[in-house]
Amino acid sequence: MNNQTQQTKYFADDLAQINRLYCNLEGIEKAIETCQERQRNLMFENMEEQQASLNEHMKFIDTLHEAHQNIIAQIQKVIKSAHLLNGYGY
């Protein structure tokens, strides 16, 4: 094999290797894009789950607040009744 033929073969081999590496690079870039998309989807799903959890927590807080207000109203009724019974005339 003469020098020119050998250089052409090396060039062809290098070109084939570059092509394989480029294909691998494209595959890796595609995989990165896919992973990033999945990450965004998971973050969105987690945000929805977190929002749902936060909504449930807020409902629970509202329920506690209502219960607190009801207890205060009951205490005020008892105090008012006690004062009426004791002649304070509220």
PDB file of N, CA, C and O in Angstrom:
ATOM      1  N   MET A   1       0.871  -1.170   0.000  1.00  0.00           N
ATOM      2  CA  MET A   1       0.000   0.000   0.000  1.00  0.00           C
ATOM      3  C   MET A   1       0.916   1.231   0.000  1.00  0.00           C
ATOM      4  O   MET A   1       1.804   1.367   0.841  1.00  0.00           O
ATOM      5  N   ASN A   2       0.675   2.106  -0.954  1.00  0.00           N
ATOM      6  CA  ASN A   2       1.517   3.301  -1.012  1.00  0.00           C
ATOM      7  C   ASN A   2       1.067   4.314   0.019  1.00  0.00           C
ATOM      8  O   ASN A   2       0.014   4.154   0.638  1.00  0.00           O
ATOM      9  N   ASN A   3       1.839   5.326   0.200  1.00  0.00           N
ATOM     10  CA  ASN A   3       1.623   6.341   1.222  1.00  0.00           C
ATOM     11  C   ASN A   3       0.282   7.062   1.004  1.00  0.00           C
ATOM     12  O   ASN A   3      -0.454   7.314   1.958  1.00  0.00           O
ATOM     13  N   GLN A   4      -0.023   7.386  -0.246  1.00  0.00           N
ATOM     14  CA  GLN A   4      -1.284   8.078  -0.560  1.00  0.00           C
ATOM     15  C   GLN A   4      -2.481   7.211  -0.215  1.00  0.00           C
ATOM     16  O   GLN A   4      -3.451   7.720   0.346  1.00  0.00           O
ATOM     17  N   THR A   5      -2.453   5.936  -0.526  1.00  0.00           N
ATOM     18  CA  THR A   5      -3.545   5.011  -0.248  1.00  0.00           C
ATOM     19  C   THR A   5      -3.703   4.827   1.258  1.00  0.00           C
ATOM     20  O   THR A   5      -4.817   4.779   1.780  1.00  0.00           O
ATOM     21  N   GLN A   6      -2.557   4.726   1.951  1.00  0.00           N
ATOM     22  CA  GLN A   6      -2.604   4.557   3.411  1.00  0.00           C
ATOM     23  C   GLN A   6      -3.187   5.804   4.071  1.00  0.00           C
ATOM     24  O   GLN A   6      -3.980   5.689   5.006  1.00  0.00           O
ATOM     25  N   GLN A   7      -2.811   6.984   3.605  1.00  0.00           N
ATOM     26  CA  GLN A   7      -3.360   8.227   4.173  1.00  0.00           C
ATOM     27  C   GLN A   7      -4.864   8.322   3.910  1.00  0.00           C
ATOM     28  O   GLN A   7      -5.622   8.785   4.763  1.00  0.00           O
ATOM     29  N   THR A   8      -5.287   7.880   2.730  1.00  0.00           N
ATOM     30  CA  THR A   8      -6.716   7.888   2.395  1.00  0.00           C
ATOM     31  C   THR A   8      -7.471   6.938   3.318  1.00  0.00           C
ATOM     32  O   THR A   8      -8.563   7.260   3.785  1.00  0.00           O
ATOM     33  N   LYS A   9      -6.885   5.754   3.584  1.00  0.00           N
ATOM     34  CA  LYS A   9      -7.525   4.795   4.476  1.00  0.00           C
ATOM     35  C   LYS A   9      -7.615   5.367   5.889  1.00  0.00           C
ATOM     36  O   LYS A   9      -8.654   5.256   6.540  1.00  0.00           O
ATOM     37  N   TYR A  10      -6.527   5.980   6.364  1.00  0.00           N
ATOM     38  CA  TYR A  10      -6.555   6.589   7.701  1.00  0.00           C
ATOM     39  C   TYR A  10      -7.611   7.692   7.770  1.00  0.00           C
ATOM     40  O   TYR A  10      -8.347   7.821   8.748  1.00  0.00           O
ATOM     41  N   PHE A  11      -7.657   8.492   6.680  1.00  0.00           N
ATOM     42  CA  PHE A  11      -8.648   9.555   6.630  1.00  0.00           C
ATOM     43  C   PHE A  11     -10.063   8.976   6.667  1.00  0.00           C
ATOM     44  O   PHE A  11     -10.925   9.499   7.373  1.00  0.00           O
ATOM     45  N   ALA A  12     -10.305   7.917   5.925  1.00  0.00           N
ATOM     46  CA  ALA A  12     -11.622   7.267   5.897  1.00  0.00           C
ATOM     47  C   ALA A  12     -11.950   6.683   7.268  1.00  0.00           C
ATOM     48  O   ALA A  12     -13.082   6.793   7.740  1.00  0.00           O
ATOM     49  N   ASP A  13     -10.953   6.059   7.909  1.00  0.00           N
ATOM     50  CA  ASP A  13     -11.170   5.510   9.254  1.00  0.00           C
ATOM     51  C   ASP A  13     -11.477   6.625  10.248  1.00  0.00           C
ATOM     52  O   ASP A  13     -12.382   6.511  11.075  1.00  0.00           O
ATOM     53  N   ASP A  14     -10.704   7.706  10.151  1.00  0.00           N
ATOM     54  CA  ASP A  14     -10.939   8.845  11.043  1.00  0.00           C
ATOM     55  C   ASP A  14     -12.316   9.442  10.804  1.00  0.00           C
ATOM     56  O   ASP A  14     -13.031   9.796  11.742  1.00  0.00           O
ATOM     57  N   LEU A  15     -12.674   9.547   9.529  1.00  0.00           N
ATOM     58  CA  LEU A  15     -13.986  10.086   9.183  1.00  0.00           C
ATOM     59  C   LEU A  15     -15.102   9.192   9.711  1.00  0.00           C
ATOM     60  O   LEU A  15     -16.111   9.691  10.209  1.00  0.00           O
ATOM     61  N   ALA A  16     -14.932   7.885   9.610  1.00  0.00           N
ATOM     62  CA  ALA A  16     -15.934   6.950  10.131  1.00  0.00           C
ATOM     63  C   ALA A  16     -16.020   7.063  11.655  1.00  0.00           C
ATOM     64  O   ALA A  16     -17.111   7.023  12.223  1.00  0.00           O
ATOM     65  N   GLN A  17     -14.863   7.204  12.314  1.00  0.00           N
ATOM     66  CA  GLN A  17     -14.872   7.344  13.774  1.00  0.00           C
ATOM     67  C   GLN A  17     -15.535   8.663  14.173  1.00  0.00           C
ATOM     68  O   GLN A  17     -16.319   8.704  15.121  1.00  0.00           O
ATOM     69  N   ILE A  18     -15.222   9.735  13.453  1.00  0.00           N
ATOM     70  CA  ILE A  18     -15.858  11.029  13.727  1.00  0.00           C
ATOM     71  C   ILE A  18     -17.369  10.908  13.537  1.00  0.00           C
ATOM     72  O   ILE A  18     -18.144  11.443  14.330  1.00  0.00           O
ATOM     73  N   ASN A  19     -17.780  10.204  12.488  1.00  0.00           N
ATOM     74  CA  ASN A  19     -19.207  10.019  12.232  1.00  0.00           C
ATOM     75  C   ASN A  19     -19.867   9.253  13.374  1.00  0.00           C
ATOM     76  O   ASN A  19     -20.952   9.620  13.824  1.00  0.00           O
ATOM     77  N   ARG A  20     -19.210   8.182  13.845  1.00  0.00           N
ATOM     78  CA  ARG A  20     -19.755   7.412  14.984  1.00  0.00           C
ATOM     79  C   ARG A  20     -19.826   8.290  16.234  1.00  0.00           C
ATOM     80  O   ARG A  20     -20.820   8.270  16.960  1.00  0.00           O
ATOM     81  N   LEU A  21     -18.766   9.058  16.478  1.00  0.00           N
ATOM     82  CA  LEU A  21     -18.755   9.937  17.648  1.00  0.00           C
ATOM     83  C   LEU A  21     -19.845  11.002  17.538  1.00  0.00           C
ATOM     84  O   LEU A  21     -20.502  11.340  18.523  1.00  0.00           O
ATOM     85  N   TYR A  22     -20.028  11.530  16.314  1.00  0.00           N
ATOM     86  CA  TYR A  22     -21.074  12.533  16.092  1.00  0.00           C
ATOM     87  C   TYR A  22     -22.455  11.927  16.356  1.00  0.00           C
ATOM     88  O   TYR A  22     -23.317  12.554  16.971  1.00  0.00           O
ATOM     89  N   CYS A  23     -22.646  10.678  15.869  1.00  0.00           N
ATOM     90  CA  CYS A  23     -23.919   9.991  16.129  1.00  0.00           C
ATOM     91  C   CYS A  23     -24.104   9.780  17.629  1.00  0.00           C
ATOM     92  O   CYS A  23     -25.201   9.967  18.156  1.00  0.00           O
ATOM     93  N   ASN A  24     -23.024   9.388  18.318  1.00  0.00           N
ATOM     94  CA  ASN A  24     -23.088   9.225  19.767  1.00  0.00           C
ATOM     95  C   ASN A  24     -23.407  10.559  20.438  1.00  0.00           C
ATOM     96  O   ASN A  24     -24.211  10.625  21.368  1.00  0.00           O
ATOM     97  N   LEU A  25     -22.763  11.617  19.951  1.00  0.00           N
ATOM     98  CA  LEU A  25     -23.001  12.946  20.503  1.00  0.00           C
ATOM     99  C   LEU A  25     -24.463  13.346  20.315  1.00  0.00           C
ATOM    100  O   LEU A  25     -25.091  13.861  21.240  1.00  0.00           O
ATOM    101  N   GLU A  26     -25.005  13.109  19.121  1.00  0.00           N
ATOM    102  CA  GLU A  26     -26.418  13.405  18.883  1.00  0.00           C
ATOM    103  C   GLU A  26     -27.309  12.597  19.818  1.00  0.00           C
ATOM    104  O   GLU A  26     -28.294  13.105  20.354  1.00  0.00           O
ATOM    105  N   GLY A  27     -26.942  11.314  20.008  1.00  0.00           N
ATOM    106  CA  GLY A  27     -27.711  10.470  20.923  1.00  0.00           C
ATOM    107  C   GLY A  27     -27.658  10.984  22.345  1.00  0.00           C
ATOM    108  O   GLY A  27     -28.660  10.981  23.060  1.00  0.00           O
ATOM    109  N   ILE A  28     -26.470  11.430  22.753  1.00  0.00           N
ATOM    110  CA  ILE A  28     -26.308  11.964  24.114  1.00  0.00           C
ATOM    111  C   ILE A  28     -27.103  13.259  24.261  1.00  0.00           C
ATOM    112  O   ILE A  28     -27.776  13.462  25.272  1.00  0.00           O
ATOM    113  N   GLU A  29     -27.028  14.135  23.258  1.00  0.00           N
ATOM    114  CA  GLU A  29     -27.797  15.383  23.318  1.00  0.00           C
ATOM    115  C   GLU A  29     -29.289  15.102  23.394  1.00  0.00           C
ATOM    116  O   GLU A  29     -30.015  15.760  24.139  1.00  0.00           O
ATOM    117  N   LYS A  30     -29.744  14.122  22.622  1.00  0.00           N
ATOM    118  CA  LYS A  30     -31.164  13.747  22.642  1.00  0.00           C
ATOM    119  C   LYS A  30     -31.539  13.201  24.018  1.00  0.00           C
ATOM    120  O   LYS A  30     -32.602  13.509  24.555  1.00  0.00           O
ATOM    121  N   ALA A  31     -30.633  12.375  24.584  1.00  0.00           N
ATOM    122  CA  ALA A  31     -30.891  11.824  25.914  1.00  0.00           C
ATOM    123  C   ALA A  31     -30.949  12.939  26.953  1.00  0.00           C
ATOM    124  O   ALA A  31     -31.786  12.907  27.855  1.00  0.00           O
ATOM    125  N   ILE A  32     -30.062  13.926  26.825  1.00  0.00           N
ATOM    126  CA  ILE A  32     -30.077  15.062  27.762  1.00  0.00           C
ATOM    127  C   ILE A  32     -31.396  15.826  27.635  1.00  0.00           C
ATOM    128  O   ILE A  32     -32.017  16.171  28.640  1.00  0.00           O
ATOM    129  N   GLU A  33     -31.818  16.087  26.399  1.00  0.00           N
ATOM    130  CA  GLU A  33     -33.095  16.777  26.183  1.00  0.00           C
ATOM    131  C   GLU A  33     -34.251  15.993  26.789  1.00  0.00           C
ATOM    132  O   GLU A  33     -35.135  16.565  27.427  1.00  0.00           O
ATOM    133  N   THR A  34     -34.236  14.675  26.585  1.00  0.00           N
ATOM    134  CA  THR A  34     -35.289  13.818  27.130  1.00  0.00           C
ATOM    135  C   THR A  34     -35.280  13.875  28.654  1.00  0.00           C
ATOM    136  O   THR A  34     -36.332  13.993  29.281  1.00  0.00           O
ATOM    137  N   CYS A  35     -34.092  13.792  29.247  1.00  0.00           N
ATOM    138  CA  CYS A  35     -33.981  13.852  30.712  1.00  0.00           C
ATOM    139  C   CYS A  35     -34.445  15.201  31.238  1.00  0.00           C
ATOM    140  O   CYS A  35     -35.126  15.269  32.262  1.00  0.00           O
ATOM    141  N   GLN A  36     -34.080  16.278  30.541  1.00  0.00           N
ATOM    142  CA  GLN A  36     -34.508  17.606  30.975  1.00  0.00           C
ATOM    143  C   GLN A  36     -36.022  17.745  30.892  1.00  0.00           C
ATOM    144  O   GLN A  36     -36.645  18.345  31.767  1.00  0.00           O
ATOM    145  N   GLU A  37     -36.609  17.188  29.839  1.00  0.00           N
ATOM    146  CA  GLU A  37     -38.073  17.222  29.693  1.00  0.00           C
ATOM    147  C   GLU A  37     -38.731  16.430  30.815  1.00  0.00           C
ATOM    148  O   GLU A  37     -39.714  16.871  31.411  1.00  0.00           O
ATOM    149  N   ARG A  38     -38.176  15.260  31.092  1.00  0.00           N
ATOM    150  CA  ARG A  38     -38.721  14.451  32.196  1.00  0.00           C
ATOM    151  C   ARG A  38     -38.589  15.187  33.515  1.00  0.00           C
ATOM    152  O   ARG A  38     -39.498  15.159  34.346  1.00  0.00           O
ATOM    153  N   GLN A  39     -37.447  15.851  33.707  1.00  0.00           N
ATOM    154  CA  GLN A  39     -37.243  16.611  34.938  1.00  0.00           C
ATOM    155  C   GLN A  39     -38.287  17.716  35.058  1.00  0.00           C
ATOM    156  O   GLN A  39     -38.865  17.916  36.127  1.00  0.00           O
ATOM    157  N   ARG A  40     -38.531  18.442  33.946  1.00  0.00           N
ATOM    158  CA  ARG A  40     -39.554  19.494  33.974  1.00  0.00           C
ATOM    159  C   ARG A  40     -40.921  18.908  34.296  1.00  0.00           C
ATOM    160  O   ARG A  40     -41.681  19.479  35.077  1.00  0.00           O
ATOM    161  N   ASN A  41     -41.233  17.752  33.685  1.00  0.00           N
ATOM    162  CA  ASN A  41     -42.518  17.110  33.954  1.00  0.00           C
ATOM    163  C   ASN A  41     -42.622  16.686  35.410  1.00  0.00           C
ATOM    164  O   ASN A  41     -43.665  16.865  36.038  1.00  0.00           O
ATOM    165  N   LEU A  42     -41.541  16.123  35.951  1.00  0.00           N
ATOM    166  CA  LEU A  42     -41.558  15.713  37.356  1.00  0.00           C
ATOM    167  C   LEU A  42     -41.702  16.917  38.278  1.00  0.00           C
ATOM    168  O   LEU A  42     -42.431  16.874  39.269  1.00  0.00           O
ATOM    169  N   MET A  43     -40.994  17.995  37.936  1.00  0.00           N
ATOM    170  CA  MET A  43     -41.110  19.195  38.760  1.00  0.00           C
ATOM    171  C   MET A  43     -42.539  19.710  38.724  1.00  0.00           C
ATOM    172  O   MET A  43     -43.081  20.119  39.751  1.00  0.00           O
ATOM    173  N   PHE A  44     -43.155  19.691  37.537  1.00  0.00           N
ATOM    174  CA  PHE A  44     -44.540  20.145  37.406  1.00  0.00           C
ATOM    175  C   PHE A  44     -45.467  19.239  38.208  1.00  0.00           C
ATOM    176  O   PHE A  44     -46.354  19.712  38.918  1.00  0.00           O
ATOM    177  N   GLU A  45     -45.244  17.902  38.082  1.00  0.00           N
ATOM    178  CA  GLU A  45     -46.066  16.962  38.845  1.00  0.00           C
ATOM    179  C   GLU A  45     -45.867  17.186  40.336  1.00  0.00           C
ATOM    180  O   GLU A  45     -46.828  17.191  41.106  1.00  0.00           O
ATOM    181  N   ASN A  46     -44.607  17.373  40.741  1.00  0.00           N
ATOM    182  CA  ASN A  46     -44.340  17.619  42.155  1.00  0.00           C
ATOM    183  C   ASN A  46     -44.983  18.919  42.606  1.00  0.00           C
ATOM    184  O   ASN A  46     -45.487  19.017  43.725  1.00  0.00           O
ATOM    185  N   MET A  47     -44.963  19.924  41.727  1.00  0.00           N
ATOM    186  CA  MET A  47     -45.604  21.185  42.095  1.00  0.00           C
ATOM    187  C   MET A  47     -47.099  20.976  42.258  1.00  0.00           C
ATOM    188  O   MET A  47     -47.713  21.528  43.172  1.00  0.00           O
ATOM    189  N   GLU A  48     -47.689  20.176  41.369  1.00  0.00           N
ATOM    190  CA  GLU A  48     -49.120  19.895  41.500  1.00  0.00           C
ATOM    191  C   GLU A  48     -49.393  19.149  42.800  1.00  0.00           C
ATOM    192  O   GLU A  48     -50.352  19.452  43.510  1.00  0.00           O
ATOM    193  N   GLU A  49     -48.533  18.160  43.109  1.00  0.00           N
ATOM    194  CA  GLU A  49     -48.701  17.416  44.354  1.00  0.00           C
ATOM    195  C   GLU A  49     -48.496  18.339  45.550  1.00  0.00           C
ATOM    196  O   GLU A  49     -49.249  18.288  46.522  1.00  0.00           O
ATOM    197  N   GLN A  50     -47.467  19.184  45.467  1.00  0.00           N
ATOM    198  CA  GLN A  50     -47.206  20.115  46.557  1.00  0.00           C
ATOM    199  C   GLN A  50     -48.359  21.094  46.705  1.00  0.00           C
ATOM    200  O   GLN A  50     -48.759  21.426  47.820  1.00  0.00           O
ATOM    201  N   GLN A  51     -48.895  21.557  45.573  1.00  0.00           N
ATOM    202  CA  GLN A  51     -50.024  22.486  45.627  1.00  0.00           C
ATOM    203  C   GLN A  51     -51.240  21.806  46.231  1.00  0.00           C
ATOM    204  O   GLN A  51     -51.956  22.400  47.038  1.00  0.00           O
ATOM    205  N   ALA A  52     -51.473  20.555  45.838  1.00  0.00           N
ATOM    206  CA  ALA A  52     -52.598  19.807  46.408  1.00  0.00           C
ATOM    207  C   ALA A  52     -52.405  19.634  47.908  1.00  0.00           C
ATOM    208  O   ALA A  52     -53.349  19.781  48.683  1.00  0.00           O
ATOM    209  N   SER A  53     -51.186  19.323  48.310  1.00  0.00           N
ATOM    210  CA  SER A  53     -50.889  19.163  49.729  1.00  0.00           C
ATOM    211  C   SER A  53     -51.064  20.489  50.470  1.00  0.00           C
ATOM    212  O   SER A  53     -51.610  20.532  51.573  1.00  0.00           O
ATOM    213  N   LEU A  54     -50.590  21.568  49.842  1.00  0.00           N
ATOM    214  CA  LEU A  54     -50.748  22.887  50.443  1.00  0.00           C
ATOM    215  C   LEU A  54     -52.223  23.257  50.561  1.00  0.00           C
ATOM    216  O   LEU A  54     -52.650  23.812  51.573  1.00  0.00           O
ATOM    217  N   ASN A  55     -53.001  22.945  49.518  1.00  0.00           N
ATOM    218  CA  ASN A  55     -54.440  23.228  49.568  1.00  0.00           C
ATOM    219  C   ASN A  55     -55.104  22.470  50.705  1.00  0.00           C
ATOM    220  O   ASN A  55     -55.925  23.030  51.431  1.00  0.00           O
ATOM    221  N   GLU A  56     -54.751  21.190  50.868  1.00  0.00           N
ATOM    222  CA  GLU A  56     -55.304  20.392  51.968  1.00  0.00           C
ATOM    223  C   GLU A  56     -54.898  20.991  53.314  1.00  0.00           C
ATOM    224  O   GLU A  56     -55.700  21.059  54.245  1.00  0.00           O
ATOM    225  N   HIS A  57     -53.651  21.420  53.398  1.00  0.00           N
ATOM    226  CA  HIS A  57     -53.158  22.022  54.641  1.00  0.00           C
ATOM    227  C   HIS A  57     -53.921  23.316  54.940  1.00  0.00           C
ATOM    228  O   HIS A  57     -54.294  23.584  56.082  1.00  0.00           O
ATOM    229  N   MET A  58     -54.144  24.116  53.883  1.00  0.00           N
ATOM    230  CA  MET A  58     -54.875  25.371  54.078  1.00  0.00           C
ATOM    231  C   MET A  58     -56.322  25.101  54.500  1.00  0.00           C
ATOM    232  O   MET A  58     -56.864  25.816  55.344  1.00  0.00           O
ATOM    233  N   LYS A  59     -56.946  24.079  53.922  1.00  0.00           N
ATOM    234  CA  LYS A  59     -58.310  23.708  54.334  1.00  0.00           C
ATOM    235  C   LYS A  59     -58.312  23.299  55.797  1.00  0.00           C
ATOM    236  O   LYS A  59     -59.217  23.664  56.547  1.00  0.00           O
ATOM    237  N   PHE A  60     -57.301  22.544  56.202  1.00  0.00           N
ATOM    238  CA  PHE A  60     -57.212  22.113  57.600  1.00  0.00           C
ATOM    239  C   PHE A  60     -57.046  23.321  58.513  1.00  0.00           C
ATOM    240  O   PHE A  60     -57.666  23.393  59.575  1.00  0.00           O
ATOM    241  N   ILE A  61     -56.208  24.271  58.099  1.00  0.00           N
ATOM    242  CA  ILE A  61     -56.025  25.490  58.895  1.00  0.00           C
ATOM    243  C   ILE A  61     -57.340  26.261  58.979  1.00  0.00           C
ATOM    244  O   ILE A  61     -57.696  26.760  60.046  1.00  0.00           O
ATOM    245  N   ASP A  62     -58.064  26.362  57.864  1.00  0.00           N
ATOM    246  CA  ASP A  62     -59.367  27.036  57.876  1.00  0.00           C
ATOM    247  C   ASP A  62     -60.336  26.344  58.837  1.00  0.00           C
ATOM    248  O   ASP A  62     -61.075  26.998  59.573  1.00  0.00           O
ATOM    249  N   THR A  63     -60.319  25.009  58.815  1.00  0.00           N
ATOM    250  CA  THR A  63     -61.185  24.237  59.712  1.00  0.00           C
ATOM    251  C   THR A  63     -60.804  24.514  61.168  1.00  0.00           C
ATOM    252  O   THR A  63     -61.670  24.703  62.021  1.00  0.00           O
ATOM    253  N   LEU A  64     -59.508  24.535  61.435  1.00  0.00           N
ATOM    254  CA  LEU A  64     -59.058  24.851  62.800  1.00  0.00           C
ATOM    255  C   LEU A  64     -59.455  26.269  63.196  1.00  0.00           C
ATOM    256  O   LEU A  64     -59.868  26.512  64.330  1.00  0.00           O
ATOM    257  N   HIS A  65     -59.326  27.199  62.261  1.00  0.00           N
ATOM    258  CA  HIS A  65     -59.711  28.579  62.546  1.00  0.00           C
ATOM    259  C   HIS A  65     -61.209  28.673  62.849  1.00  0.00           C
ATOM    260  O   HIS A  65     -61.616  29.366  63.781  1.00  0.00           O
ATOM    261  N   GLU A  66     -62.020  27.977  62.063  1.00  0.00           N
ATOM    262  CA  GLU A  66     -63.465  27.958  62.324  1.00  0.00           C
ATOM    263  C   GLU A  66     -63.755  27.356  63.699  1.00  0.00           C
ATOM    264  O   GLU A  66     -64.563  27.889  64.458  1.00  0.00           O
ATOM    265  N   ALA A  67     -63.098  26.256  64.009  1.00  0.00           N
ATOM    266  CA  ALA A  67     -63.301  25.606  65.311  1.00  0.00           C
ATOM    267  C   ALA A  67     -62.889  26.555  66.429  1.00  0.00           C
ATOM    268  O   ALA A  67     -63.559  26.640  67.459  1.00  0.00           O
ATOM    269  N   HIS A  68     -61.793  27.264  66.223  1.00  0.00           N
ATOM    270  CA  HIS A  68     -61.320  28.236  67.210  1.00  0.00           C
ATOM    271  C   HIS A  68     -62.359  29.335  67.419  1.00  0.00           C
ATOM    272  O   HIS A  68     -62.668  29.702  68.552  1.00  0.00           O
ATOM    273  N   GLN A  69     -62.897  29.856  66.313  1.00  0.00           N
ATOM    274  CA  GLN A  69     -63.911  30.904  66.409  1.00  0.00           C
ATOM    275  C   GLN A  69     -65.179  30.390  67.091  1.00  0.00           C
ATOM    276  O   GLN A  69     -65.795  31.102  67.884  1.00  0.00           O
ATOM    277  N   ASN A  70     -65.569  29.142  66.777  1.00  0.00           N
ATOM    278  CA  ASN A  70     -66.750  28.549  67.412  1.00  0.00           C
ATOM    279  C   ASN A  70     -66.547  28.389  68.912  1.00  0.00           C
ATOM    280  O   ASN A  70     -67.463  28.638  69.696  1.00  0.00           O
ATOM    281  N   ILE A  71     -65.360  27.979  69.308  1.00  0.00           N
ATOM    282  CA  ILE A  71     -65.077  27.815  70.740  1.00  0.00           C
ATOM    283  C   ILE A  71     -65.130  29.173  71.436  1.00  0.00           C
ATOM    284  O   ILE A  71     -65.686  29.293  72.527  1.00  0.00           O
ATOM    285  N   ILE A  72     -64.547  30.201  70.801  1.00  0.00           N
ATOM    286  CA  ILE A  72     -64.598  31.543  71.382  1.00  0.00           C
ATOM    287  C   ILE A  72     -66.052  32.002  71.522  1.00  0.00           C
ATOM    288  O   ILE A  72     -66.433  32.568  72.547  1.00  0.00           O
ATOM    289  N   ALA A  73     -66.858  31.757  70.490  1.00  0.00           N
ATOM    290  CA  ALA A  73     -68.278  32.144  70.551  1.00  0.00           C
ATOM    291  C   ALA A  73     -68.982  31.386  71.662  1.00  0.00           C
ATOM    292  O   ALA A  73     -69.801  31.973  72.368  1.00  0.00           O
ATOM    293  N   GLN A  74     -68.695  30.104  71.843  1.00  0.00           N
ATOM    294  CA  GLN A  74     -69.317  29.321  72.917  1.00  0.00           C
ATOM    295  C   GLN A  74     -68.882  29.833  74.280  1.00  0.00           C
ATOM    296  O   GLN A  74     -69.687  29.920  75.207  1.00  0.00           O
ATOM    297  N   ILE A  75     -67.601  30.173  74.395  1.00  0.00           N
ATOM    298  CA  ILE A  75     -67.110  30.725  75.671  1.00  0.00           C
ATOM    299  C   ILE A  75     -67.812  32.048  75.968  1.00  0.00           C
ATOM    300  O   ILE A  75     -68.214  32.298  77.105  1.00  0.00           O
ATOM    301  N   GLN A  76     -67.959  32.885  74.960  1.00  0.00           N
ATOM    302  CA  GLN A  76     -68.637  34.166  75.148  1.00  0.00           C
ATOM    303  C   GLN A  76     -70.091  33.950  75.558  1.00  0.00           C
ATOM    304  O   GLN A  76     -70.606  34.687  76.398  1.00  0.00           O
ATOM    305  N   LYS A  77     -70.765  32.949  74.978  1.00  0.00           N
ATOM    306  CA  LYS A  77     -72.143  32.639  75.365  1.00  0.00           C
ATOM    307  C   LYS A  77     -72.198  32.188  76.811  1.00  0.00           C
ATOM    308  O   LYS A  77     -73.081  32.603  77.562  1.00  0.00           O
ATOM    309  N   VAL A  78     -71.271  31.350  77.202  1.00  0.00           N
ATOM    310  CA  VAL A  78     -71.249  30.861  78.585  1.00  0.00           C
ATOM    311  C   VAL A  78     -71.009  32.012  79.546  1.00  0.00           C
ATOM    312  O   VAL A  78     -71.661  32.118  80.585  1.00  0.00           O
ATOM    313  N   ILE A  79     -70.054  32.881  79.181  1.00  0.00           N
ATOM    314  CA  ILE A  79     -69.773  34.036  80.048  1.00  0.00           C
ATOM    315  C   ILE A  79     -71.008  34.938  80.138  1.00  0.00           C
ATOM    316  O   ILE A  79     -71.364  35.411  81.217  1.00  0.00           O
ATOM    317  N   LYS A  80     -71.653  35.169  78.997  1.00  0.00           N
ATOM    318  CA  LYS A  80     -72.847  36.010  78.979  1.00  0.00           C
ATOM    319  C   LYS A  80     -73.958  35.384  79.824  1.00  0.00           C
ATOM    320  O   LYS A  80     -74.618  36.073  80.602  1.00  0.00           O
ATOM    321  N   SER A  81     -74.159  34.077  79.666  1.00  0.00           N
ATOM    322  CA  SER A  81     -75.180  33.387  80.475  1.00  0.00           C
ATOM    323  C   SER A  81     -74.841  33.453  81.951  1.00  0.00           C
ATOM    324  O   SER A  81     -75.718  33.668  82.788  1.00  0.00           O
ATOM    325  N   ALA A  82     -73.583  33.270  82.268  1.00  0.00           N
ATOM    326  CA  ALA A  82     -73.166  33.311  83.680  1.00  0.00           C
ATOM    327  C   ALA A  82     -73.395  34.699  84.254  1.00  0.00           C
ATOM    328  O   ALA A  82     -73.846  34.831  85.392  1.00  0.00           O
ATOM    329  N   HIS A  83     -73.099  35.708  83.503  1.00  0.00           N
ATOM    330  CA  HIS A  83     -73.313  37.073  83.987  1.00  0.00           C
ATOM    331  C   HIS A  83     -74.798  37.363  84.156  1.00  0.00           C
ATOM    332  O   HIS A  83     -75.195  38.018  85.119  1.00  0.00           O
ATOM    333  N   LEU A  84     -75.640  36.870  83.206  1.00  0.00           N
ATOM    334  CA  LEU A  84     -77.073  37.067  83.328  1.00  0.00           C
ATOM    335  C   LEU A  84     -77.592  36.345  84.574  1.00  0.00           C
ATOM    336  O   LEU A  84     -78.415  36.878  85.317  1.00  0.00           O
ATOM    337  N   LEU A  85     -77.095  35.122  84.787  1.00  0.00           N
ATOM    338  CA  LEU A  85     -77.532  34.360  85.960  1.00  0.00           C
ATOM    339  C   LEU A  85     -77.089  35.030  87.247  1.00  0.00           C
ATOM    340  O   LEU A  85     -77.781  34.956  88.262  1.00  0.00           O
ATOM    341  N   ASN A  86     -75.948  35.677  87.205  1.00  0.00           N
ATOM    342  CA  ASN A  86     -75.430  36.318  88.414  1.00  0.00           C
ATOM    343  C   ASN A  86     -75.879  37.770  88.542  1.00  0.00           C
ATOM    344  O   ASN A  86     -75.462  38.480  89.457  1.00  0.00           O
ATOM    345  N   GLY A  87     -76.737  38.207  87.612  1.00  0.00           N
ATOM    346  CA  GLY A  87     -77.336  39.527  87.746  1.00  0.00           C
ATOM    347  C   GLY A  87     -76.490  40.662  87.213  1.00  0.00           C
ATOM    348  O   GLY A  87     -76.725  41.821  87.555  1.00  0.00           O
ATOM    349  N   TYR A  88     -75.506  40.351  86.377  1.00  0.00           N
ATOM    350  CA  TYR A  88     -74.683  41.449  85.847  1.00  0.00           C
ATOM    351  C   TYR A  88     -75.350  42.149  84.678  1.00  0.00           C
ATOM    352  O   TYR A  88     -74.968  43.267  84.333  1.00  0.00           O
ATOM    353  N   GLY A  89     -76.351  41.509  84.054  1.00  0.00           N
ATOM    354  CA  GLY A  89     -77.172  42.159  83.038  1.00  0.00           C
ATOM    355  C   GLY A  89     -76.502  42.417  81.700  1.00  0.00           C
ATOM    356  O   GLY A  89     -76.810  43.429  81.070  1.00  0.00           O
ATOM    357  N   TYR A  90     -75.637  41.595  81.249  1.00  0.00           N
ATOM    358  CA  TYR A  90     -75.009  41.813  79.928  1.00  0.00           C
ATOM    359  C   TYR A  90     -75.970  41.542  78.834  1.00  0.00           C
ATOM    360  O   TYR A  90     -75.621  41.672  77.660  1.00  0.00           O
TER     361      TYR A  90
END
